[in-house]
Amino acid sequence: QTKMSRPVQARRLEGIDKNIWVEFVKLAATYSKVNLGQGFPDFPAPDFLKEAFTRALGGNHMLHQYTRAFGHPPLVKVLAQFFEKLLGRDLDPMTNVMVTVGAYQALFCCFQALVDEGDEVIIIEPFFDCYEPMVKMAGGTPVFVPLRPNPPKDGKLMSSADWQLDAAELASKFSERTKALVLNSPNNPLGKVFSRGELGLIAELCVKHDVLCISDEVYEWLVYDGKQHIRIASLQGMWDRTVIIGSAGKTFSATGWKVGWVVGPDGLLQHLRTVHQNSVYHCATIAQEAVAQGFQRELMLYGKPDSYFVQLPKELQQKRDWLVQSLDAVGMKPIVPEGTYFLVADISQFKSDVPDVPNSDEPYDYRFAKWMVKNKGLAAIPLSAFYSEAHKNNYTNFIRFCFAKEEATLKAANDILQKWKQEKTSS
Ligand code: PMP
């Protein structure tokens, strides 16, 4: 106990001390036999990437020292080349690209650099949970707008495409106080890949109200069924107001390396550099060198069958289909994701399995996820964790699974679900 007569913590920490991952990572570590909770692959990173790291480790000894603060030159150069191709515009590696400690630090730099006391930031629900505390820590006010589910009438499985923004509702969230909108496509947790029409609507509103767009595109390569990931920065009037965020962790299945980046106009990035130079300053050189080599390879193989950015989504689409089938077979209605390695399933049929906890106001999906990991050994994350306090209670019938897992892991999950179903039908 600290003996001080006043609070030791800064006011900016008020109300942001809770974090879903701390609790659920611990539960999964204690009870899970199969962990489809937290979002990272349990299969190895590709050999070409690991080999690049090993080469860097034993190569030029200067790779063990600091490198350029705003990004190791080989990495910002190849990222600029790559994004020139994707965006169809010339980029300066020194001013239009910055390397960060994962996409997480990229997000932190955006909010700290661009959001002021009193600014409003529009966040589309459900959302990657760190956006809300990061906006608040910057002194801003998050304004939430939900994707609304429209169940298909033909009895088909729901798709993440069936979750849509209401155009009038979205427009109503913009005000003179709106500074930025956070877009996450493909979206964690739903796996929604925003369509050109949806992005056009968002872009139009951003331009009309002179609002910035923080575009979290860490799952840009994980898109299925031939769908296309469209970059909002490529739409009319958007380049100058958009920061694109990416992650080598998601791109190359190496989340532990924590290499991320931002791409955008110098007018925005110059302020992100100010935050970066006053907080983190340097990112691990060897990891940046290896990621640069990974991108060199991908630049050479761009669009070809051997490209990791072609192979990884192909493999993951198969894994998605397996998990969709296993969940559907036991009556956990899956919402088929168009992208990412997440899948949200409807658990409303399972209410009788989960005992009521007296005197608890814990939502059903939290109770379900805790009960499932303790009693079935299967870990997943309650969906309402990805909603604001005000809207949580409307979305307590879903949980999120991650399917970036080895075949054996997915098979073990399927076995648990099958056994569970047998117990249900025999009781
Ligand atoms: N944005 C989204 C939408 C994510 O899902 C994640 C990781 N779960 C991140 C950002 C953070 O990425 P990184 O590991 O590169 O910091």
Residues whose N, C-alpha, C, O or C-beta is under 5 A from the ligand:
A	BS01	PMP	G39 V101 G102 A103 Y104 F128 N188 D216 V218 S247 G249 T255 V259 G260
